[in-house]
Amino acid sequence: MPKISVIMGIYNCKNTLEEALDSLLAQTYQDFEVIMCDDGSTDNTLKTALSYELKYPDKFKVIKNINNMGLNKTLNNCLKLASGEYIARMDGDDLSEKTRFEKEVYFLEHHPEYSIVSSSMLLFDESGVWGSTGKPIESPKISDFVRYAPVHCHAPCMIRKEAILKVDGYTEDKRFLRYEDCNLWYKLYAAGYRGYNLSEPLYRMRDDKNASKRRTFNSRIRAVYVQWTGFKMVNMPKKYYSYLILEFLKSIALGVIPTNFYDSLRKRKLNVVSDKQ
């Protein structure tokens, strides 16, 4: 059995999927399998995935949802087939640095006290890398969830399978869509598991115009809901609940700001973060 099971929900990413999968084939650590679940794509995403399964049957497995079900359900379908000791994430439009798996496995093998390891990310679009998520908190505490959610970047993470199965994987609730990762961190920390963030960026996340379109007003409101349910899960002290009111008001404010203006401000901020590293 492979050491790592990579779980991927793929949806309408035919133009980027090959590059994403090739970045996995280029890993310096090769003891892994990739389980892809197509979530009702309407382009040739499934065809591309199946071509990799045909060419590399020992590496790739492809399954398909009957219709579009959302990332949380899709990732759980992948989890059912995962045989690795560690569960790694990957998206169909991103890239993993060559040493990602090598360094994450090494960390988990030498730090049994941690069940999660992730890293910072470089952000890129059609013009190349334009920013980063900055230096993360190395070993987040529950109190860090107040101002730094999510405390771990989801896409570059690796988790011990026993831990993610202990909390029943991803919560299959539409109210958690796009924030299933934040909910997962709350569940894991509430169960006593802890994670670590490597400062070296081991992952490149595509952050372009298509990504901007997914940052809707409704999704921002869902983010506040996820934090509220998470606060209850980890028994967050009552004094911190006022922060959720501020987040709610910020979501309303961002909802009326033109998307182009918001994206410009966000890009400028993350460029500054990148320069300070």
N, C-alpha and C positions, 0 to 999 in steps of 0.2 A: 504494500500500500504506500502511496506517496506521503511525504511529510506534510505537504501543503495542498489544500483544496482551494482553488481560486473560484469565487462565485461571482457571476456576471449576469446582470439583467440587461438585455440588449433590446433596443427599440429604435427603429428608423435611423440607424447609424451606419449605413452601408458605405458612406464616403470616408469614414474614419476607423472602421472596425479592423481592417487589415493592419493598419499602422499600430493600433493598440495591441493586437495579438502578436505581432512581430516583436514588440517591445518585451513581451513575456518570453518568447522563444529565444531572445537575446540575453536572458538572465544568466548571471554567473553561477547561480544555484538552480539546478534543473530538476530537483526531486519534487515535482508538483503535477497536479492535474488541473484542468480548467473546465468548469461546468457552466455552460451558457444556457440561459433560458430566454427565448424570444417572447416578448410580451405583446404579440399581435402586431408586428411590424407590417407596414403597407408598402415597403420598398424591398430591395434585395438583401436586406440584412440577414435573414434566415439562410438564404442561398450562400452568402459569404461564410457564415458560421459553419454550415455543413461542409463546405469545401475544405475547411481546416480540420474538421473531424475526419474526413475521408483521407486527407494527406497525413495527419498525425493522430491516428486512432488511439495511441497510448497516452496522448496529452489532452485531447479535447472530447468533451461530451456535449451534445446539443439536445435540449428538450424545448417544448413549445407550449405556451398557454393557448387555450381555445380562443380567448379574446384578451383584450387589454385589461389587466388586473391591478396594475400598479407595482412599484418597486418592492414594497414590503412583502407582498404575497409571492412575487417572482423570486426574490432572494431566498425565501423559505423553501420554495420548490427546489432550488439549487442545493440548499442545505440537506435536504432529504437524501441526496445522492452523494454527498461529500464523504470521502473515506479518510481524508488526511487528519493528522493530529492538530494542525493549525488551519484556521480559515482566514483567507486573504480576500480582500475586495479589489475590484477593478471595474472601471466603466469603459464602455465601448468607444468613447471618443477621447480618451486620455492616454497617457504614456507612463510607464514605469521605468525609472532609471535602472541601468544594468545590474547594479549591486543591491537593489531594494530587498529582494528575498534573502540574499546572503546575510545582510546586516540585520534584518528583522528576526530571522531564525536564530542567528547567533545571540541576539539579545535575549530572546525568550528561553533559549537553552541555558543561558548563564544567569538568568534572573527569575527563578521559579516563583518569587513573590509577586510577580506581575503577570496578568492574564491578557493584557492588551498592549500592543506597541504600535505606534503610528509615527508620522513625521510631518514636518512642514511641507508645503507644496509650492512649486513654481506655477505661475499662471501664464497661459499663452493663448494667442489667437492666430489668425492667418498671417500676421506680421511677425510672429515669434514671441519670445518671452517678454512680458511687459511688467511683471510684478511678482510678488510672493505673498504668502500668508504670514510671513514674519516668524520670529523666534517664538515657539510655543512654550507653555508651562511644562517643565520636564515631568514632574510627578503631581498631577492635579489632585487637589483635595475636594471634598464635597462642597465646601464653601466657594470654590472657584467656579462652580456651575452658575453662580449668581450673575457674574459679569463676563464670563468667557465661554458661554455655551455656543457651539459644542466644544468640549474640552479636548477632544481628539478629532482630527480630520478623518472622515469616514473612508474615503476612497483609497488612501495608502495604508490602511490599518491591517494588522494581523492579530487574530484572537485565538486563544486556545479553544478548541472545539467543545471540550467538556464544559467550559464556562458559558458559551453562547447557547448550548443546548439546555443548560441548567435553567436559563431564564426564558426558555421556549422561543428562542430566535427573535425575529422581528414581529412587532405587534401589528396584526392585520386589521387596521382600522383606518378608514379614509382620512380621518382627522389628523393622522400622523404622516400623511404623504409628503414627501420632500424633507421631512424631519424625522424619519424613522431611525436615523442614526442617533440623534439627540435622545430620543426615547430609549434606544438600546443602551446608551451610556448610563442613563439614569437607572435602568433595570439592573445592569451589571454592578454599578457602585452600590445600589441598595442591597444587593445580594452579597456584598462584601468583597467583590473583585476590584482590582485597581489596575491602572494603566500608566504607561510611560510614553513620552514624546521625544523622539530623536530630533535634534535641531537641524541636522543635515536634510535638505529637501530630497526625498527619494522618489518623488512623483511629480508629474506635470499635468495639471488640470486645465482642460480647454475652457476658457472663459471668454466667450465672444458674444456676438449679437443674439444668437440663439439662446445662450445661457441667460442673457438679460431678460428675454421674453418670459422666462419661467419664474422670475421674481415678481409675482403678482401681489396685489393687495390682500387677496384671500390667503395666499401662502404665508404672508407675514403675520396675519392674524392667527393662523394655525401654529406658527412658531411660538407665540405667546401661550397658546393653549398647551402645547407640549411642555413648556417650562412650568406652567402651573401644575399640571399633573405630575411632573417630575419632582417638583418641590415637595409635594405630598408624599411621594414614594420614598424620598431620602430623609423625611422629617426635617426639612429645612426650617430653621428658626423663624418665627413669625415676623421678626423685624425686617427680614429680607423680602417679604411679599410686596412691599411698596415698590420694589424695583420692577415688578411685573406691570404695575400701572404705568410707569414711565415707558416701558417697552410697548405697551398698548398704544399710548399716545404717539410714540415715535412711529409706529406702524401706520397710524392714521395720517401723520404728516408726510411720510414717504409715499403714501398712496396718492397724494395730490401733487407731488413733485413730478414734472415731466421726466420720462424714462431716460432720455438722452442726457439731461442735466444731472440726474442721480448717478448715472454710469460714469459721467465725467468726473464728478466728485469722488466717487469710489475708486476709480482708476488712479486719480492723483494721490489719494491716501495710501493705496497699496504700493504705488511706486516709491513713496517716501519710506514705507516699511522696508521695502527691498533694499533701498540705498543704505539704510541704517544697519543692515546685517553685517 
